[in-house]
Amino acid sequence: MEIRQIHASERQARSVPIQAYAFGRSPAADVRERMQGNQRFYAEHTTVVAEVDGVAVADASAVPMRQNVRGVIYPMAGIAGVATLPQARRRGYASALVTELLGMMRDNGYPVSTLYPFRPSFYGRLGFVGLPQTKTAVFPLSSVAWLREASLAGSVRWGTLKEHYDAYRALIGRLLADRHGFAVLPESRMSEFSETEDHWLATAWVDDTVAGAVTYRISGFGDDLVAGDLLTASPLGRALLLGFFGTHADQVEKVSLVVPPAESPELWGTDFAAEISATTAFPASPAPMARVLSVEALAGMPVGDGHVTVEVLDDPFIAGHYELDGTAGALDARRVTTLVPDATLTVAGLSGLVYGVLDPDELPIRGFGQATGQAAGQLRTLFPRALPYLHAHF
Ligand SMILES: CC(C)(COP(=O)(O)OP(=O)(O)OC[C@H]1O[C@@H](n2cnc3c(N)ncnc32)[C@H](O)[C@@H]1OP(=O)(O)O)[C@@H](O)C(=O)NCCC(=O)NCCS
């Protein structure tokens, strides 16, 4: 088996047949044609294939994205389209391709990576740790009826994604700057989104600024309003969009809406009846995962006033000893050679601390390392808990 990076022009012949079999409904006459039509949106992806006797049997891509981690925006490698043809599975091709991609992206200046796993334990072995799942709130129109009478200093516009794309893009840029974990796709992939024709986009405006946006579709008269991710920059933006949903009272029965992990829809109104749930299932409904690809490149990240030396275990990219110092308010991270470490961490353990989803006391329980007493305290101070919201799907 040979691993080779392919050029965008080779994707139709090498990658699409594998992708169509793995991710499409099949057999279906048009699945390859549809995927081929979409390849122009993937021109910026880095794609590698595994070839046996010159025939591509597995492929995987990295999407060049950006992500806010604790307030700093980093280049982020979004791993996507990992697939192996059935006859070539369980030979290690998928994990070899992902490892190759991670190395390439790290060398190109991407210090972090995220993905949506078909099974988290597979990517756990490659250093990834789980991030929180979004919630879905399903509520009757009566839950937002009160907003029709409320006097809110703003307005809502709705239309096609194409018509409102600039406003949406502006909001995405604002959330990327403000929100821990938030990630955005490259322009080529965003334009794929802007050409989607099976959803409306509602935008909330306060003065001349977009304060919220949500995609939605109406599944039928007297049926449901099915909304995508609720993106809001303020409570007013949220209230404006909920009030807009309320105007559909005699048209639809209920609203379903995807909200960030830290959101509590039951607190949106006094009589807010809703069913709020989060489902993780594999491969259909995975929560995202993330990992660090370069510790030194995280220097400058706002962290707490802690100081600790760690050994990162068993990894092709970041194994080694580091001194992590936050006493100046920003992370100083450097490799060291001689120190006996205060704590040992797997890459998943370190990544969980950096992303704010792990307490040091969880490390030995999860098999993510050891940090006793003082070292656990220093790690807790350095990397306080913080709930990331990835948002982007890829
Ligand atoms: C998921 C998928 C990509 C895995 O591809 P693969 O090439 O078989 O993956 P690998 O061989 O690297 O690893 C698969 C398993 O085989 C095991 N394995 C690897 N080499 C092996 C060998 N020589 N003998 C036995 N098992 C082996 C791996 O340890 C891994 O074990 P696990 O299932 O317990 O995690 C493939 O099944 C697929 O295309 N599925 C449909 C699409 C999909 O779900 N894609 C993932 C999107 S994130």
The ligand as a Tripos MOL2 file, in Angstrom:
@<TRIPOS>MOLECULE
LIG
   48    50     1     0     0
SMALL
NO_CHARGES

@<TRIPOS>ATOM
      1 C1        -14.4860    3.6160    9.2230 C.3       1 LIG1
      2 C2        -13.5480    3.1910    8.1140 C.3       1 LIG1
      3 C3        -13.0140    4.4190    7.4090 C.3       1 LIG1
      4 C4        -12.3790    2.3960    8.7170 C.3       1 LIG1
      5 O1        -11.4540    2.1210    7.6750 O.3       1 LIG1
      6 P1        -10.2900    1.0240    7.8570 P.3       1 LIG1
      7 O2         -9.3010    1.2480    6.7600 O.co2     1 LIG1
      8 O3        -10.8950   -0.3130    7.9850 O.co2     1 LIG1
      9 O4         -9.6800    1.4660    9.2380 O.3       1 LIG1
     10 P2         -8.4180    0.8240   10.0060 P.3       1 LIG1
     11 O5         -8.0510   -0.4600    9.3800 O.co2     1 LIG1
     12 O6         -7.3880    1.8710   10.1360 O.co2     1 LIG1
     13 O7         -9.0320    0.5950   11.4170 O.3       1 LIG1
     14 C5        -10.2580   -0.1300   11.5830 C.3       1 LIG1
     15 C6        -10.1100   -1.1530   12.6540 C.3       1 LIG1
     16 O8         -9.3330   -2.2060   12.1400 O.3       1 LIG1
     17 C7         -8.2840   -2.4880   13.0490 C.3       1 LIG1
     18 N1         -7.1570   -3.0060   12.3080 N.ar      1 LIG1
     19 C8         -6.2390   -2.3210   11.6430 C.ar      1 LIG1
     20 N2         -5.3390   -3.1440   11.0810 N.ar      1 LIG1
     21 C9         -5.7420   -4.3900   11.3810 C.ar      1 LIG1
     22 C10        -5.2540   -5.6730   11.0750 C.ar      1 LIG1
     23 N3         -4.1410   -5.8640   10.3590 N.pl3     1 LIG1
     24 N4         -5.9560   -6.7400   11.5140 N.ar      1 LIG1
     25 C11        -7.0790   -6.5680   12.2380 C.ar      1 LIG1
     26 N5         -7.5700   -5.3790   12.5810 N.ar      1 LIG1
     27 C12        -6.9100   -4.3130   12.1530 C.ar      1 LIG1
     28 C13        -7.9950   -1.1670   13.6820 C.3       1 LIG1
     29 O9         -7.3080   -1.3190   14.9080 O.3       1 LIG1
     30 C14        -9.3730   -0.6490   13.8780 C.3       1 LIG1
     31 O10        -9.8930   -1.2680   15.0250 O.3       1 LIG1
     32 P3        -11.1980   -0.7890   15.7380 P.3       1 LIG1
     33 O11       -12.2930   -1.1210   14.7460 O.co2     1 LIG1
     34 O12       -11.3160   -1.5400   16.9850 O.co2     1 LIG1
     35 O13       -11.0440    0.6810   15.9310 O.co2     1 LIG1
     36 C15       -14.2880    2.2740    7.0880 C.3       1 LIG1
     37 O14       -14.9060    1.2210    7.7950 O.3       1 LIG1
     38 C16       -15.3370    3.0080    6.2790 C.2       1 LIG1
     39 O15       -15.0710    3.4950    5.1870 O.2       1 LIG1
     40 N6        -16.5750    3.1230    6.8210 N.am      1 LIG1
     41 C17       -17.6580    3.8580    6.1800 C.3       1 LIG1
     42 C18       -17.4250    5.3760    6.1810 C.3       1 LIG1
     43 C19       -17.0870    5.9440    7.5550 C.2       1 LIG1
     44 O16       -17.7180    5.6600    8.5410 O.2       1 LIG1
     45 N7        -16.0660    6.8040    7.6020 N.am      1 LIG1
     46 C20       -15.5780    7.4390    8.8010 C.3       1 LIG1
     47 C21       -16.0090    8.8450    8.8870 C.3       1 LIG1
     48 S1        -15.3120    9.6360   10.3200 S.3       1 LIG1
@<TRIPOS>BOND
     1     1     2 1
     2     2     3 1
     3     2     4 1
     4     2    36 1
     5     4     5 1
     6     5     6 1
     7     6     7 2
     8     6     8 1
     9     6     9 1
    10     9    10 1
    11    10    11 2
    12    10    12 1
    13    10    13 1
    14    13    14 1
    15    14    15 1
    16    15    16 1
    17    15    30 1
    18    16    17 1
    19    17    18 1
    20    17    28 1
    21    18    19 ar
    22    18    27 ar
    23    19    20 ar
    24    20    21 ar
    25    21    22 ar
    26    21    27 ar
    27    22    23 1
    28    22    24 ar
    29    24    25 ar
    30    25    26 ar
    31    26    27 ar
    32    28    29 1
    33    28    30 1
    34    30    31 1
    35    31    32 1
    36    32    33 2
    37    32    34 1
    38    32    35 1
    39    36    37 1
    40    36    38 1
    41    38    39 2
    42    38    40 1
    43    40    41 1
    44    41    42 1
    45    42    43 1
    46    43    44 2
    47    43    45 1
    48    45    46 1
    49    46    47 1
    50    47    48 1
@<TRIPOS>SUBSTRUCTURE
     1 LIG1         1 GROUP 0 **** ****
